[in-house]
Amino acid sequence: MKSIVVFASGSGTNAEKIISYFNAVDTAAVTKIYCNNIHAGVLDRAAKYGVSTRVFERSAFEKDVLEELKTAAPSLIVLAGFLWKIPPSFLEAFPNKIINIHPSLLPKYGGKGMYGNHVFEAIVNHNERETGITIHYVNEHYDEGAVIFQTKTSLNPTDTVAEVAQKTHLLEHEHFAPQIHQLLNQG
């Protein structure tokens, strides 16, 4: 069985959808959640499904966490709302095995500081008529890795930041886990 580890920093709705999805298939499973925020909702979501968690501080990230990952040798590392930049040592240890989801159609509204409501506010402020999600490989630059998958949704001129966020989250929840599954089947 293939193993997936998920890195998250926040509420964990995408992580929960991924755990739930893979609980229903027998080819892969989420084996651990790594989190850099002791108060993150993702920890409770993981506990609900019996998935092991590891909370870590920045000082342990590049050494202890990396060594744990090397030992575990996951099939895929998934960033699901993880806000720290991935160090080059991770990219070297896991080439083309770290993916991220971004709440816009990259290259629009990507880069350092562009996450969550910052992205949705930019979309509304630029009067975009469509948005979407991008699943991509992680490289040494924020949101610049090769695109794996994109999908779109239309926007109304009157959509608020909250409405853009809701439309985007629906796309994430619908597509992220199946795209991970497809990617694992290719490897």
C-alpha positions in Angstrom: 0.0 0.0 0.0 1.3 3.5 -0.9 1.6 6.0 1.9 0.8 9.7 1.9 1.9 12.2 4.5 0.2 15.5 4.7 1.6 18.8 5.9 -1.0 21.3 7.1 -1.1 24.5 9.2 -4.7 25.3 9.6 -8.2 23.9 9.9 -7.5 20.9 7.8 -10.6 20.5 5.7 -8.6 19.4 2.7 -6.6 17.0 4.8 -9.8 15.5 6.2 -11.2 15.1 2.6 -7.9 13.3 1.6 -8.0 11.0 4.7 -11.7 10.2 4.1 -11.1 9.5 0.4 -8.2 7.1 1.0 -10.0 5.3 3.8 -12.4 4.1 1.1 -9.7 2.7 -1.2 -7.2 0.0 -0.6 -4.2 1.2 -2.6 -3.0 4.1 -0.4 -3.6 5.7 3.0 -2.7 8.9 4.8 -0.2 7.6 7.4 0.7 10.9 9.1 -0.2 14.5 9.4 2.7 17.0 10.1 1.7 20.3 11.5 3.5 23.5 12.5 0.7 24.9 14.6 -0.2 23.3 18.0 -3.7 25.0 17.8 -4.5 23.8 14.2 -7.9 22.2 13.6 -6.2 19.6 11.4 -5.0 17.8 14.5 -8.5 17.2 15.7 -9.6 16.1 12.3 -6.7 13.6 12.1 -7.5 12.2 15.5 -11.1 11.6 14.5 -9.7 9.2 11.8 -7.0 7.7 14.0 -4.2 9.3 11.8 -0.9 9.9 13.6 0.2 13.5 13.9 3.5 15.3 14.6 3.6 18.9 15.7 6.9 20.5 15.1 8.7 23.9 15.5 10.8 25.5 12.8 14.0 24.3 14.5 13.0 20.7 14.0 11.7 21.1 10.5 14.8 20.7 8.3 16.5 18.1 10.5 14.3 15.9 12.6 11.2 16.0 10.4 13.3 15.4 7.2 15.0 12.4 8.9 11.6 11.0 9.9 10.4 11.4 6.3 13.5 9.7 4.9 12.9 6.7 7.2 9.2 6.5 6.5 9.8 6.9 2.7 6.2 8.1 1.8 5.0 7.6 -1.7 3.8 11.3 -1.8 4.1 14.3 0.4 1.0 16.5 0.1 0.9 20.2 1.3 -2.7 21.0 2.2 -2.7 24.5 3.6 0.9 24.3 4.8 2.3 27.8 4.9 6.1 27.4 5.3 8.4 27.2 2.3 9.8 23.7 1.7 13.6 23.7 2.1 15.9 22.5 -0.7 16.9 19.5 1.4 13.3 18.2 1.2 13.2 18.7 -2.6 16.5 16.8 -3.0 15.3 13.9 -0.8 11.9 13.7 -2.5 12.2 14.8 -6.1 8.7 15.1 -7.8 7.1 13.6 -4.6 5.9 16.8 -3.0 2.8 18.5 -4.2 0.7 21.5 -3.2 -2.7 22.9 -3.9 -3.2 26.6 -4.5 -6.5 28.5 -4.4 -6.1 30.2 -7.8 -5.3 29.5 -11.4 -1.6 29.9 -11.2 0.4 31.8 -12.2 -2.2 34.3 -11.2 -2.2 35.3 -7.5 0.7 33.0 -6.4 3.9 33.6 -4.6 5.0 34.6 -1.1 2.2 35.8 1.1 -0.5 34.7 -1.4 -2.6 32.2 0.6 -6.2 32.0 1.9 -8.1 35.2 2.0 -5.1 37.2 0.5 -5.7 35.3 -2.7 -9.5 35.7 -2.6 -9.2 39.4 -1.9 -6.9 39.8 -4.9 -9.3 38.0 -7.1 -12.2 40.2 -6.1 -10.2 43.4 -6.3 -9.1 42.5 -9.9 -12.7 41.8 -10.9 -11.9 38.3 -12.2 -14.7 36.5 -14.0 -13.3 33.1 -13.2 -11.0 31.5 -10.7 -10.1 28.0 -9.8 -7.5 25.7 -8.2 -4.0 24.5 -9.2 -2.4 21.3 -8.0 1.3 21.5 -8.7 4.7 20.0 -7.8 6.7 21.9 -5.2 10.0 23.4 -6.3 12.3 26.0 -4.8 10.0 28.9 -5.5 6.5 29.6 -4.0 3.8 28.3 -6.4 6.1 27.9 -9.4 6.3 24.1 -9.7 5.0 22.2 -12.7 1.2 22.2 -12.9 -0.4 18.8 -12.4 -4.1 19.9 -12.6 -6.2 23.0 -12.9 -9.9 23.5 -12.9 -12.1 26.6 -13.1 -15.3 28.1 -11.8 -17.0 31.2 -12.9 -17.5 34.2 -10.8 -20.2 36.8 -10.6 -19.3 40.6 -10.5 -21.1 40.7 -7.1 -19.2 37.8 -5.5 -17.7 38.6 -2.2 -14.4 37.4 -0.8 -16.4 34.8 1.2 -18.3 33.6 -1.9 -15.0 33.3 -3.9 -13.5 31.3 -1.0 -16.6 29.0 -0.9 -16.5 28.3 -4.6 -12.7 27.6 -4.4 -13.1 25.3 -1.5 -15.7 23.3 -3.3 -13.3 22.7 -6.1 -10.5 21.7 -3.7 -12.7 19.2 -1.9 -14.0 17.7 -5.2 -10.7 17.4 -7.0 -7.7 17.2 -4.6 -8.0 13.6 -3.4 -8.9 12.1 -6.8 -5.9 13.9 -8.4 -3.6 12.5 -5.7 -5.0 9.1 -6.4 -4.4 9.4 -10.1 -0.9 10.7 -9.5 -0.1 7.7 -7.2 -1.5 5.3 -9.8 0.9 6.8 -12.4 4.0 6.3 -10.2 
